[in-house]
Each structure stands twice: as structure tokens, then as C-alpha cells.
Amino acid sequence: MEHKGGNGDGKVCNLFNRQSVNYPVKFDLKAIILASIKSDDSIAAMEELFKKFEVPFSNWRTKSSSGGKYLSYTVSVDIVSQEILEKLYTELRKVSGLKFAL
């Protein structure tokens, strides 16, 4: 499934590039996406990337911002290497409506 309309300007946290991480690592990935994008579409786009890079994921949580302009998606992921993490974040930038991922 191809997702068009991504603005390509989404920002991702590079915290893992600055410190030594012992892989595999499990953490909660958070993505902030415009609320105007359907929730099902946002989740489907991210799940497609997780499957593409064989990243196990579970426990989706969604929360609306106080002003209602953004939705925050949190999901538990298992990352096996720095390479997979970098590829995942590179592709997350292309998710339609993405403003920030960490």
C-alpha cells in the first residue's frame, strides 16, 4: 500500500544516535499526527512500515491534543538493530500528516 500526500517534513527524534544502545530494545514509539488524518489511515501507514522492517509491535494507544489539532499515537515496538531503527524513522517521516516521532 502506497501512502501519498506525506509532506516529508515530519521530524523524528535521533536520541538513539547519541547514546549506546544494547539491541534488541523494546520501547514505546510515539508519533504526533494531524487529527485531520483518519486514525485508521495513520495506524495502517505505521503498521505497514513495522511489517516492512519486521518490527514486532503491540498495544496501540491514542490521545488527542488539548486543542484537538493533533493525535498522539503510542505503540510498543521491538527494535533489533540501529540499522532497522534508522530505516524505520526515515520512512516514518513520509507518513501523511506526521509532525513528530520519538
C-alpha positions in Angstrom: 0.0 0.0 0.0 1.5 3.4 -1.0 0.7 6.4 1.0 0.5 9.6 -0.9 0.2 13.1 0.5 3.0 12.8 3.0 4.6 16.2 3.4 8.0 14.8 4.0 8.7 17.4 6.7 7.9 15.2 9.7 10.6 15.3 12.4 12.0 12.3 14.2 13.9 12.1 17.4 17.5 10.9 17.0 18.1 10.1 20.6 19.3 6.6 19.8 22.1 8.1 17.6 23.6 9.9 20.6 23.9 7.1 23.1 25.0 3.5 23.2 22.0 1.1 23.0 22.1 -2.6 23.6 19.9 -4.2 20.9 17.4 -5.7 20.8 15.5 -3.0 22.6 11.8 -2.6 23.4 10.3 0.9 23.8 7.2 3.0 23.2 7.3 4.8 19.9 5.2 7.9 19.8 4.0 9.7 16.7 2.2 13.0 16.6 0.0 13.3 13.5 -2.6 15.9 12.4 -6.0 15.0 13.6 -7.4 15.7 10.2 -5.9 12.4 9.0 -8.2 9.5 9.8 -6.9 7.4 12.7 -7.3 4.2 10.9 -5.2 5.5 8.0 -2.4 6.7 10.3 -2.3 3.4 12.2 -2.4 1.4 8.9 0.5 3.5 7.5 2.7 2.9 10.5 1.8 -0.8 10.8 2.8 -1.2 7.1 6.2 0.2 8.0 6.6 -2.1 11.0 5.7 -5.1 8.9 8.1 -3.9 6.1 11.0 -3.8 8.5 9.8 -6.9 10.6 9.4 -4.8 13.7 7.1 -6.5 16.2 4.5 -4.1 17.6 1.7 -4.1 20.1 -0.5 -2.1 22.5 -1.7 0.9 20.4 -2.8 3.9 22.4 -4.2 7.2 21.0 -4.7 10.5 22.7 -6.0 13.8 21.3 -4.1 17.1 22.0 -5.7 19.6 24.2 -6.6 21.8 21.2 -7.7 18.8 19.1 -5.4 19.6 16.2 -3.2 16.6 16.7 -3.4 12.9 17.7 -0.7 11.2 19.6 -0.2 7.5 18.8 1.9 5.4 21.1 2.8 1.8 20.3 5.3 -0.7 21.8 8.0 -1.8 19.4 10.9 -4.3 19.4 13.9 -3.0 17.5 16.7 -5.5 16.8 19.4 -3.1 15.4 20.4 0.5 14.8 20.1 0.0 11.1 16.4 -1.1 11.4 15.7 1.9 13.7 17.2 4.3 11.3 15.3 2.9 8.3 12.1 2.9 10.3 12.5 6.6 11.3 13.4 7.6 7.7 10.2 6.0 6.4 8.1 7.4 9.3 8.9 10.9 8.0 6.8 10.2 5.0 3.6 9.3 6.9 0.9 11.7 5.9 0.4 14.4 8.5 3.3 13.3 10.7 4.7 16.2 12.7 7.0 14.4 15.1 8.0 10.9 16.0 10.1 9.8 19.0 
